[in-house]
Amino acid sequence: MFEIVLSLCLVASPETCETRLLPVGAADCAQALARAEEIAPEWGDALRSGPFDCVSQPDSGLVFDEIAPGVHVHRGQVNDVTPDNLGDVANIGFIVGDESVAVIDAGGSRAVGEAVYLAVREVTDKPISHLILTHMHPDHVMGAAVLVEAGAQTLGHRKLGQALAARAETYETSFARLMGAGFIGSRVPEVGEGIAERAEVDLGGRVLDLVAWETAHSESDVTVFDRQTGTLFTGDLVFDEHSPALDGSVLGWLRVLEALGTPAPVRIVPGHGGPVLEWPEGAVDLRRYLEVLRDETRAAVSQGLRLGAAIETVGQGEAARWALFDLFHPRNVTAAFTELEWE
């Protein structure tokens, strides 16, 4: 199979360019170019002016392990976004049915999304019918355009589209700053009407159950359960090794953790770390952290501490247990304090 690769450059800095791939999956180069113009009309000028190449399908470069029959998982780096990792800091999965493939999350840049597409193609030539975004955060969604161009329907929480639209400029500016030229071609995806409560995705002989949760880690959390293998993709409702990040409700998050294990999964794939954990053991550390955050924040509020003092004291006993603690924990205390000071 053949793909189209072309060079995209920054408007403000024409000498700064990156090679990007269009996921055409064509039998020959004439068909590849025709498909490229069809799936990415906004790239028409680049295709007409070049330079571009028609190439035999490149290697992905991302490692995916088959953790259960037909269930493939990539472990993102437990790190902040940098120019070196191109936003590859979240776990990503794909599930292969008899007729099609569903991808779960898309990484933090177009470059990662391209590698996900190529990794699927290394396993199967079945169509990629669905892209399921577990929530709104940019390290999980910025590679989505590639999978959409490949034919995927995007699915997510009913609040996902509005949440992304409201944050698009902030997310894109922030990740462009963190990633530099590697962010070229990346953008926040547009998402239509989402999942109100529950939905099913049939991949042909294989059904995935999607659940939209109340505000917890974020306001747009969705889980994906593969009935065939009992594998539950939790998104960032479960963190392992990587410091938890609270962008929703600490009380809601604890309620969701209580409800997550129905039906009981054989294994879970967290949003970070792992990438495969047992249930419920895999959420023990996260639950403890959230309970400490809740209880010590309540104590700080009852003692009349101001937010700045609370940030210096709440949850500090957890510091040695989590990577990136100093980056995320102060934000978590701020979010919990804001939620709990008026309860």
Contacts in CASP RR format, 6 or more apart in sequence:
PFRMAT RR
TARGET T0000
AUTHOR 0000-0000-0000
METHOD contacts of the structure
MODEL  1
MFEIVLSLCLVASPETCETRLLPVGAADCAQALARAEEIAPEWGDALRSG
PFDCVSQPDSGLVFDEIAPGVHVHRGQVNDVTPDNLGDVANIGFIVGDES
VAVIDAGGSRAVGEAVYLAVREVTDKPISHLILTHMHPDHVMGAAVLVEA
GAQTLGHRKLGQALAARAETYETSFARLMGAGFIGSRVPEVGEGIAERAE
VDLGGRVLDLVAWETAHSESDVTVFDRQTGTLFTGDLVFDEHSPALDGSV
LGWLRVLEALGTPAPVRIVPGHGGPVLEWPEGAVDLRRYLEVLRDETRAA
VSQGLRLGAAIETVGQGEAARWALFDLFHPRNVTAAFTELEWE
1 25 0 8 1.000
1 26 0 8 1.000
1 27 0 8 1.000
1 56 0 8 1.000
1 57 0 8 1.000
1 121 0 8 1.000
1 125 0 8 1.000
2 24 0 8 1.000
2 25 0 8 1.000
2 26 0 8 1.000
2 27 0 8 1.000
2 28 0 8 1.000
2 29 0 8 1.000
2 31 0 8 1.000
2 32 0 8 1.000
2 54 0 8 1.000
2 55 0 8 1.000
2 56 0 8 1.000
2 57 0 8 1.000
3 21 0 8 1.000
3 22 0 8 1.000
3 23 0 8 1.000
3 24 0 8 1.000
3 25 0 8 1.000
3 26 0 8 1.000
3 32 0 8 1.000
3 54 0 8 1.000
3 55 0 8 1.000
3 56 0 8 1.000
3 57 0 8 1.000
3 58 0 8 1.000
4 21 0 8 1.000
4 22 0 8 1.000
4 24 0 8 1.000
4 32 0 8 1.000
4 33 0 8 1.000
4 35 0 8 1.000
4 36 0 8 1.000
4 47 0 8 1.000
4 52 0 8 1.000
4 53 0 8 1.000
4 54 0 8 1.000
4 55 0 8 1.000
5 19 0 8 1.000
5 20 0 8 1.000
5 21 0 8 1.000
5 22 0 8 1.000
5 52 0 8 1.000
5 53 0 8 1.000
5 55 0 8 1.000
5 58 0 8 1.000
6 19 0 8 1.000
6 20 0 8 1.000
6 22 0 8 1.000
6 43 0 8 1.000
6 46 0 8 1.000
6 47 0 8 1.000
6 50 0 8 1.000
6 51 0 8 1.000
6 52 0 8 1.000
6 53 0 8 1.000
7 17 0 8 1.000
7 18 0 8 1.000
7 19 0 8 1.000
7 20 0 8 1.000
7 46 0 8 1.000
7 50 0 8 1.000
7 51 0 8 1.000
7 52 0 8 1.000
8 17 0 8 1.000
8 18 0 8 1.000
8 19 0 8 1.000
8 20 0 8 1.000
8 46 0 8 1.000
8 184 0 8 1.000
8 185 0 8 1.000
9 15 0 8 1.000
9 16 0 8 1.000
9 17 0 8 1.000
9 18 0 8 1.000
9 184 0 8 1.000
10 16 0 8 1.000
10 17 0 8 1.000
10 181 0 8 1.000
10 184 0 8 1.000
16 181 0 8 1.000
16 184 0 8 1.000
17 181 0 8 1.000
17 184 0 8 1.000
18 111 0 8 1.000
18 181 0 8 1.000
18 182 0 8 1.000
18 184 0 8 1.000
18 185 0 8 1.000
20 110 0 8 1.000
20 111 0 8 1.000
20 114 0 8 1.000
20 184 0 8 1.000
20 185 0 8 1.000
21 58 0 8 1.000
21 114 0 8 1.000
21 117 0 8 1.000
21 118 0 8 1.000
21 146 0 8 1.000
22 35 0 8 1.000
22 36 0 8 1.000
22 39 0 8 1.000
22 40 0 8 1.000
22 43 0 8 1.000
22 149 0 8 1.000
23 39 0 8 1.000
23 114 0 8 1.000
23 117 0 8 1.000
23 146 0 8 1.000
23 147 0 8 1.000
23 149 0 8 1.000
23 150 0 8 1.000
24 31 0 8 1.000
24 32 0 8 1.000
24 35 0 8 1.000
24 36 0 8 1.000
24 39 0 8 1.000
25 32 0 8 1.000
25 35 0 8 1.000
25 57 0 8 1.000
25 121 0 8 1.000
26 32 0 8 1.000
26 34 0 8 1.000
26 35 0 8 1.000
29 54 0 8 1.000
32 54 0 8 1.000
33 47 0 8 1.000
33 54 0 8 1.000
36 43 0 8 1.000
36 47 0 8 1.000
37 44 0 8 1.000
37 47 0 8 1.000
39 149 0 8 1.000
39 150 0 8 1.000
39 151 0 8 1.000
40 47 0 8 1.000
40 149 0 8 1.000
46 52 0 8 1.000
57 118 0 8 1.000
57 121 0 8 1.000
58 118 0 8 1.000
59 118 0 8 1.000
59 122 0 8 1.000
60 115 0 8 1.000
60 116 0 8 1.000
60 118 0 8 1.000
60 119 0 8 1.000
60 121 0 8 1.000
60 122 0 8 1.000
61 115 0 8 1.000
61 118 0 8 1.000
61 119 0 8 1.000
62 74 0 8 1.000
62 88 0 8 1.000
62 92 0 8 1.000
62 112 0 8 1.000
62 115 0 8 1.000
62 116 0 8 1.000
62 118 0 8 1.000
62 119 0 8 1.000
63 74 0 8 1.000
63 75 0 8 1.000
64 72 0 8 1.000
64 73 0 8 1.000
64 74 0 8 1.000
64 92 0 8 1.000
64 93 0 8 1.000
64 94 0 8 1.000
64 119 0 8 1.000
64 123 0 8 1.000
65 72 0 8 1.000
65 73 0 8 1.000
65 74 0 8 1.000
65 275 0 8 1.000
66 72 0 8 1.000
67 73 0 8 1.000
67 231 0 8 1.000
67 267 0 8 1.000
67 269 0 8 1.000
67 275 0 8 1.000
67 276 0 8 1.000
68 226 0 8 1.000
68 229 0 8 1.000
68 230 0 8 1.000
68 231 0 8 1.000
68 266 0 8 1.000
68 267 0 8 1.000
69 228 0 8 1.000
69 229 0 8 1.000
70 95 0 8 1.000
70 96 0 8 1.000
70 97 0 8 1.000
70 229 0 8 1.000
71 93 0 8 1.000
71 95 0 8 1.000
71 226 0 8 1.000
71 229 0 8 1.000
71 231 0 8 1.000
72 93 0 8 1.000
72 94 0 8 1.000
72 95 0 8 1.000
72 96 0 8 1.000
72 119 0 8 1.000
72 123 0 8 1.000
73 91 0 8 1.000
73 92 0 8 1.000
73 93 0 8 1.000
73 269 0 8 1.000
73 275 0 8 1.000
73 276 0 8 1.000
74 91 0 8 1.000
74 92 0 8 1.000
74 93 0 8 1.000
74 116 0 8 1.000
74 119 0 8 1.000
74 275 0 8 1.000
75 91 0 8 1.000
75 273 0 8 1.000
75 274 0 8 1.000
75 275 0 8 1.000
76 88 0 8 1.000
76 89 0 8 1.000
76 90 0 8 1.000
76 91 0 8 1.000
76 92 0 8 1.000
76 272 0 8 1.000
76 273 0 8 1.000
76 275 0 8 1.000
77 85 0 8 1.000
77 88 0 8 1.000
77 89 0 8 1.000
78 89 0 8 1.000
78 241 0 8 1.000
78 242 0 8 1.000
78 272 0 8 1.000
78 273 0 8 1.000
78 323 0 8 1.000
78 324 0 8 1.000
79 85 0 8 1.000
79 89 0 8 1.000
79 323 0 8 1.000
79 324 0 8 1.000
80 89 0 8 1.000
80 178 0 8 1.000
80 324 0 8 1.000
80 327 0 8 1.000
81 87 0 8 1.000
81 89 0 8 1.000
81 108 0 8 1.000
81 139 0 8 1.000
81 175 0 8 1.000
81 178 0 8 1.000
81 179 0 8 1.000
82 178 0 8 1.000
82 179 0 8 1.000
83 178 0 8 1.000
83 179 0 8 1.000
83 180 0 8 1.000
83 181 0 8 1.000
83 182 0 8 1.000
86 108 0 8 1.000
86 109 0 8 1.000
86 111 0 8 1.000
86 112 0 8 1.000
86 179 0 8 1.000
86 182 0 8 1.000
86 183 0 8 1.000
87 107 0 8 1.000
87 108 0 8 1.000
87 109 0 8 1.000
87 112 0 8 1.000
87 139 0 8 1.000
87 142 0 8 1.000
87 175 0 8 1.000
87 178 0 8 1.000
87 179 0 8 1.000
88 107 0 8 1.000
88 108 0 8 1.000
88 109 0 8 1.000
88 112 0 8 1.000
88 115 0 8 1.000
89 108 0 8 1.000
89 139 0 8 1.000
89 272 0 8 1.000
90 105 0 8 1.000
90 107 0 8 1.000
90 108 0 8 1.000
90 137 0 8 1.000
90 139 0 8 1.000
90 140 0 8 1.000
90 236 0 8 1.000
90 271 0 8 1.000
90 272 0 8 1.000
91 105 0 8 1.000
91 235 0 8 1.000
91 269 0 8 1.000
91 270 0 8 1.000
91 271 0 8 1.000
91 272 0 8 1.000
91 273 0 8 1.000
91 274 0 8 1.000
91 275 0 8 1.000
92 103 0 8 1.000
92 104 0 8 1.000
92 105 0 8 1.000
92 106 0 8 1.000
92 107 0 8 1.000
92 112 0 8 1.000
92 116 0 8 1.000
93 103 0 8 1.000
93 104 0 8 1.000
93 105 0 8 1.000
93 116 0 8 1.000
93 233 0 8 1.000
93 269 0 8 1.000
94 101 0 8 1.000
94 102 0 8 1.000
94 103 0 8 1.000
94 104 0 8 1.000
94 116 0 8 1.000
94 119 0 8 1.000
94 120 0 8 1.000
94 123 0 8 1.000
94 128 0 8 1.000
95 101 0 8 1.000
95 102 0 8 1.000
95 104 0 8 1.000
95 203 0 8 1.000
95 206 0 8 1.000
95 208 0 8 1.000
95 226 0 8 1.000
96 123 0 8 1.000
96 124 0 8 1.000
96 126 0 8 1.000
96 203 0 8 1.000
96 206 0 8 1.000
97 126 0 8 1.000
97 203 0 8 1.000
97 204 0 8 1.000
97 205 0 8 1.000
97 206 0 8 1.000
98 203 0 8 1.000
98 204 0 8 1.000
98 205 0 8 1.000
98 206 0 8 1.000
99 126 0 8 1.000
99 127 0 8 1.000
99 129 0 8 1.000
99 203 0 8 1.000
99 204 0 8 1.000
99 205 0 8 1.000
100 126 0 8 1.000
100 127 0 8 1.000
100 128 0 8 1.000
100 129 0 8 1.000
100 130 0 8 1.000
100 203 0 8 1.000
100 204 0 8 1.000
101 120 0 8 1.000
101 124 0 8 1.000
101 126 0 8 1.000
101 127 0 8 1.000
101 128 0 8 1.000
101 129 0 8 1.000
101 130 0 8 1.000
101 203 0 8 1.000
102 128 0 8 1.000
102 129 0 8 1.000
102 130 0 8 1.000
102 131 0 8 1.000
102 132 0 8 1.000
102 201 0 8 1.000
102 203 0 8 1.000
102 208 0 8 1.000
102 224 0 8 1.000
103 116 0 8 1.000
103 120 0 8 1.000
103 128 0 8 1.000
103 130 0 8 1.000
103 131 0 8 1.000
103 132 0 8 1.000
103 147 0 8 1.000
103 152 0 8 1.000
104 132 0 8 1.000
104 134 0 8 1.000
104 224 0 8 1.000
104 233 0 8 1.000
105 132 0 8 1.000
105 133 0 8 1.000
105 134 0 8 1.000
105 140 0 8 1.000
105 141 0 8 1.000
105 235 0 8 1.000
105 271 0 8 1.000
106 112 0 8 1.000
106 113 0 8 1.000
106 116 0 8 1.000
106 131 0 8 1.000
106 133 0 8 1.000
106 140 0 8 1.000
106 141 0 8 1.000
106 142 0 8 1.000
106 143 0 8 1.000
106 144 0 8 1.000
106 146 0 8 1.000
106 147 0 8 1.000
106 189 0 8 1.000
107 113 0 8 1.000
107 116 0 8 1.000
107 139 0 8 1.000
107 140 0 8 1.000
107 141 0 8 1.000
107 142 0 8 1.000
107 143 0 8 1.000
108 138 0 8 1.000
108 139 0 8 1.000
108 140 0 8 1.000
108 141 0 8 1.000
108 142 0 8 1.000
108 143 0 8 1.000
108 175 0 8 1.000
108 186 0 8 1.000
109 142 0 8 1.000
109 143 0 8 1.000
109 175 0 8 1.000
109 179 0 8 1.000
109 182 0 8 1.000
109 183 0 8 1.000
109 186 0 8 1.000
110 142 0 8 1.000
110 143 0 8 1.000
110 145 0 8 1.000
110 146 0 8 1.000
110 183 0 8 1.000
110 184 0 8 1.000
110 185 0 8 1.000
110 186 0 8 1.000
110 187 0 8 1.000
111 182 0 8 1.000
111 186 0 8 1.000
112 142 0 8 1.000
112 143 0 8 1.000
113 143 0 8 1.000
113 144 0 8 1.000
113 146 0 8 1.000
113 147 0 8 1.000
114 143 0 8 1.000
114 146 0 8 1.000
116 143 0 8 1.000
116 146 0 8 1.000
116 147 0 8 1.000
117 128 0 8 1.000
117 146 0 8 1.000
117 147 0 8 1.000
117 150 0 8 1.000
120 128 0 8 1.000
127 151 0 8 1.000
128 147 0 8 1.000
128 150 0 8 1.000
128 151 0 8 1.000
128 152 0 8 1.000
129 151 0 8 1.000
129 152 0 8 1.000
129 153 0 8 1.000
129 201 0 8 1.000
129 203 0 8 1.000
130 152 0 8 1.000
130 153 0 8 1.000
130 154 0 8 1.000
130 155 0 8 1.000
130 201 0 8 1.000
130 203 0 8 1.000
131 144 0 8 1.000
131 147 0 8 1.000
131 148 0 8 1.000
131 152 0 8 1.000
131 153 0 8 1.000
131 154 0 8 1.000
131 155 0 8 1.000
132 154 0 8 1.000
132 155 0 8 1.000
132 156 0 8 1.000
132 201 0 8 1.000
132 208 0 8 1.000
132 210 0 8 1.000
132 222 0 8 1.000
132 224 0 8 1.000
132 233 0 8 1.000
133 140 0 8 1.000
133 141 0 8 1.000
133 144 0 8 1.000
133 154 0 8 1.000
133 155 0 8 1.000
133 156 0 8 1.000
133 160 0 8 1.000
133 189 0 8 1.000
133 191 0 8 1.000
133 222 0 8 1.000
134 140 0 8 1.000
134 156 0 8 1.000
134 221 0 8 1.000
134 222 0 8 1.000
134 223 0 8 1.000
134 224 0 8 1.000
134 233 0 8 1.000
134 234 0 8 1.000
134 235 0 8 1.000
134 236 0 8 1.000
134 271 0 8 1.000
135 157 0 8 1.000
135 160 0 8 1.000
135 217 0 8 1.000
135 218 0 8 1.000
135 220 0 8 1.000
135 221 0 8 1.000
135 222 0 8 1.000
135 235 0 8 1.000
135 236 0 8 1.000
136 157 0 8 1.000
136 159 0 8 1.000
136 160 0 8 1.000
136 161 0 8 1.000
136 163 0 8 1.000
136 164 0 8 1.000
136 167 0 8 1.000
136 218 0 8 1.000
136 219 0 8 1.000
136 220 0 8 1.000
137 218 0 8 1.000
137 236 0 8 1.000
137 245 0 8 1.000
137 247 0 8 1.000
138 171 0 8 1.000
138 172 0 8 1.000
138 174 0 8 1.000
138 175 0 8 1.000
138 188 0 8 1.000
140 235 0 8 1.000
140 236 0 8 1.000
140 271 0 8 1.000
141 164 0 8 1.000
141 188 0 8 1.000
141 189 0 8 1.000
142 171 0 8 1.000
142 175 0 8 1.000
142 183 0 8 1.000
142 186 0 8 1.000
142 187 0 8 1.000
142 188 0 8 1.000
143 186 0 8 1.000
143 189 0 8 1.000
144 154 0 8 1.000
144 189 0 8 1.000
145 185 0 8 1.000
145 186 0 8 1.000
145 187 0 8 1.000
145 189 0 8 1.000
147 154 0 8 1.000
148 154 0 8 1.000
148 189 0 8 1.000
154 189 0 8 1.000
154 191 0 8 1.000
154 192 0 8 1.000
155 194 0 8 1.000
155 195 0 8 1.000
155 199 0 8 1.000
155 201 0 8 1.000
155 210 0 8 1.000
155 222 0 8 1.000
156 191 0 8 1.000
156 194 0 8 1.000
156 195 0 8 1.000
156 210 0 8 1.000
156 212 0 8 1.000
156 220 0 8 1.000
156 222 0 8 1.000
157 194 0 8 1.000
157 195 0 8 1.000
157 212 0 8 1.000
157 213 0 8 1.000
157 219 0 8 1.000
157 220 0 8 1.000
157 221 0 8 1.000
157 222 0 8 1.000
158 193 0 8 1.000
158 194 0 8 1.000
158 195 0 8 1.000
158 196 0 8 1.000
158 212 0 8 1.000
159 219 0 8 1.000
159 220 0 8 1.000
160 191 0 8 1.000
160 194 0 8 1.000
160 220 0 8 1.000
160 222 0 8 1.000
161 190 0 8 1.000
161 191 0 8 1.000
161 192 0 8 1.000
161 194 0 8 1.000
161 220 0 8 1.000
163 218 0 8 1.000
163 219 0 8 1.000
163 220 0 8 1.000
164 171 0 8 1.000
164 188 0 8 1.000
164 189 0 8 1.000
164 190 0 8 1.000
164 191 0 8 1.000
165 188 0 8 1.000
165 190 0 8 1.000
167 188 0 8 1.000
168 187 0 8 1.000
168 188 0 8 1.000
171 188 0 8 1.000
172 183 0 8 1.000
172 186 0 8 1.000
172 187 0 8 1.000
172 188 0 8 1.000
175 183 0 8 1.000
175 186 0 8 1.000
176 183 0 8 1.000
176 186 0 8 1.000
194 212 0 8 1.000
195 210 0 8 1.000
195 211 0 8 1.000
195 212 0 8 1.000
195 222 0 8 1.000
196 212 0 8 1.000
197 211 0 8 1.000
197 212 0 8 1.000
198 209 0 8 1.000
198 210 0 8 1.000
198 211 0 8 1.000
198 212 0 8 1.000
199 209 0 8 1.000
199 210 0 8 1.000
199 212 0 8 1.000
200 207 0 8 1.000
200 208 0 8 1.000
200 209 0 8 1.000
200 210 0 8 1.000
201 207 0 8 1.000
201 208 0 8 1.000
201 210 0 8 1.000
202 208 0 8 1.000
205 228 0 8 1.000
206 226 0 8 1.000
206 227 0 8 1.000
206 228 0 8 1.000
207 227 0 8 1.000
207 228 0 8 1.000
208 224 0 8 1.000
208 225 0 8 1.000
208 226 0 8 1.000
208 227 0 8 1.000
209 224 0 8 1.000
209 225 0 8 1.000
209 227 0 8 1.000
210 222 0 8 1.000
210 223 0 8 1.000
210 224 0 8 1.000
210 225 0 8 1.000
211 222 0 8 1.000
211 223 0 8 1.000
211 225 0 8 1.000
212 221 0 8 1.000
212 222 0 8 1.000
213 221 0 8 1.000
213 222 0 8 1.000
213 223 0 8 1.000
213 237 0 8 1.000
213 256 0 8 1.000
213 259 0 8 1.000
214 249 0 8 1.000
214 252 0 8 1.000
214 255 0 8 1.000
214 256 0 8 1.000
215 221 0 8 1.000
215 248 0 8 1.000
215 249 0 8 1.000
215 252 0 8 1.000
216 237 0 8 1.000
216 248 0 8 1.000
216 249 0 8 1.000
216 252 0 8 1.000
216 253 0 8 1.000
216 255 0 8 1.000
216 256 0 8 1.000
217 235 0 8 1.000
217 236 0 8 1.000
217 237 0 8 1.000
217 244 0 8 1.000
217 245 0 8 1.000
217 246 0 8 1.000
217 247 0 8 1.000
217 248 0 8 1.000
217 253 0 8 1.000
218 236 0 8 1.000
218 247 0 8 1.000
218 248 0 8 1.000
219 247 0 8 1.000
219 248 0 8 1.000
221 235 0 8 1.000
221 236 0 8 1.000
221 237 0 8 1.000
221 256 0 8 1.000
222 235 0 8 1.000
223 232 0 8 1.000
223 233 0 8 1.000
223 234 0 8 1.000
223 235 0 8 1.000
223 237 0 8 1.000
223 260 0 8 1.000
224 232 0 8 1.000
224 233 0 8 1.000
225 231 0 8 1.000
225 232 0 8 1.000
225 233 0 8 1.000
225 263 0 8 1.000
225 265 0 8 1.000
226 232 0 8 1.000
226 233 0 8 1.000
229 266 0 8 1.000
229 267 0 8 1.000
230 263 0 8 1.000
230 265 0 8 1.000
230 266 0 8 1.000
230 267 0 8 1.000
231 265 0 8 1.000
231 266 0 8 1.000
231 267 0 8 1.000
231 268 0 8 1.000
231 269 0 8 1.000
232 260 0 8 1.000
232 261 0 8 1.000
232 265 0 8 1.000
232 267 0 8 1.000
232 268 0 8 1.000
232 269 0 8 1.000
232 279 0 8 1.000
233 268 0 8 1.000
233 269 0 8 1.000
233 271 0 8 1.000
234 260 0 8 1.000
234 268 0 8 1.000
234 269 0 8 1.000
234 270 0 8 1.000
234 271 0 8 1.000
235 269 0 8 1.000
235 270 0 8 1.000
235 271 0 8 1.000
236 245 0 8 1.000
236 270 0 8 1.000
236 271 0 8 1.000
236 272 0 8 1.000
237 253 0 8 1.000
237 256 0 8 1.000
237 257 0 8 1.000
237 260 0 8 1.000
238 260 0 8 1.000
238 268 0 8 1.000
238 270 0 8 1.000
238 271 0 8 1.000
238 277 0 8 1.000
238 282 0 8 1.000
238 283 0 8 1.000
238 286 0 8 1.000
239 245 0 8 1.000
239 270 0 8 1.000
239 271 0 8 1.000
239 272 0 8 1.000
239 273 0 8 1.000
239 286 0 8 1.000
240 270 0 8 1.000
240 272 0 8 1.000
240 273 0 8 1.000
240 274 0 8 1.000
240 277 0 8 1.000
240 282 0 8 1.000
240 285 0 8 1.000
240 286 0 8 1.000
241 272 0 8 1.000
241 273 0 8 1.000
241 274 0 8 1.000
241 322 0 8 1.000
241 323 0 8 1.000
242 272 0 8 1.000
242 273 0 8 1.000
242 322 0 8 1.000
242 323 0 8 1.000
242 324 0 8 1.000
243 322 0 8 1.000
243 323 0 8 1.000
243 324 0 8 1.000
243 325 0 8 1.000
243 327 0 8 1.000
243 328 0 8 1.000
243 329 0 8 1.000
244 286 0 8 1.000
244 289 0 8 1.000
244 290 0 8 1.000
244 322 0 8 1.000
244 328 0 8 1.000
244 332 0 8 1.000
245 328 0 8 1.000
245 331 0 8 1.000
245 332 0 8 1.000
246 253 0 8 1.000
246 293 0 8 1.000
246 331 0 8 1.000
246 332 0 8 1.000
246 335 0 8 1.000
246 336 0 8 1.000
247 335 0 8 1.000
248 335 0 8 1.000
248 339 0 8 1.000
249 339 0 8 1.000
250 290 0 8 1.000
250 293 0 8 1.000
250 294 0 8 1.000
250 297 0 8 1.000
250 332 0 8 1.000
250 335 0 8 1.000
250 336 0 8 1.000
250 339 0 8 1.000
250 340 0 8 1.000
251 294 0 8 1.000
251 339 0 8 1.000
251 340 0 8 1.000
253 290 0 8 1.000
254 287 0 8 1.000
254 290 0 8 1.000
254 291 0 8 1.000
254 294 0 8 1.000
257 283 0 8 1.000
257 286 0 8 1.000
257 287 0 8 1.000
257 290 0 8 1.000
260 279 0 8 1.000
260 283 0 8 1.000
261 279 0 8 1.000
261 280 0 8 1.000
264 279 0 8 1.000
265 279 0 8 1.000
266 279 0 8 1.000
267 276 0 8 1.000
267 277 0 8 1.000
267 278 0 8 1.000
267 279 0 8 1.000
268 276 0 8 1.000
268 277 0 8 1.000
268 278 0 8 1.000
268 279 0 8 1.000
268 282 0 8 1.000
268 283 0 8 1.000
269 275 0 8 1.000
269 276 0 8 1.000
269 277 0 8 1.000
270 277 0 8 1.000
270 282 0 8 1.000
277 283 0 8 1.000
285 321 0 8 1.000
288 318 0 8 1.000
289 318 0 8 1.000
289 321 0 8 1.000
289 322 0 8 1.000
292 315 0 8 1.000
292 317 0 8 1.000
292 318 0 8 1.000
293 314 0 8 1.000
293 315 0 8 1.000
293 332 0 8 1.000
293 333 0 8 1.000
293 336 0 8 1.000
294 336 0 8 1.000
294 340 0 8 1.000
296 313 0 8 1.000
296 314 0 8 1.000
296 315 0 8 1.000
297 310 0 8 1.000
297 314 0 8 1.000
297 333 0 8 1.000
297 336 0 8 1.000
297 337 0 8 1.000
297 340 0 8 1.000
298 340 0 8 1.000
300 309 0 8 1.000
300 310 0 8 1.000
300 313 0 8 1.000
300 314 0 8 1.000
300 337 0 8 1.000
301 310 0 8 1.000
301 337 0 8 1.000
301 340 0 8 1.000
301 341 0 8 1.000
305 313 0 8 1.000
307 333 0 8 1.000
307 334 0 8 1.000
307 337 0 8 1.000
310 333 0 8 1.000
310 337 0 8 1.000
311 330 0 8 1.000
311 333 0 8 1.000
311 334 0 8 1.000
314 333 0 8 1.000
314 336 0 8 1.000
314 337 0 8 1.000
315 329 0 8 1.000
315 333 0 8 1.000
318 325 0 8 1.000
318 329 0 8 1.000
319 325 0 8 1.000
319 326 0 8 1.000
319 329 0 8 1.000
322 328 0 8 1.000
322 329 0 8 1.000
END
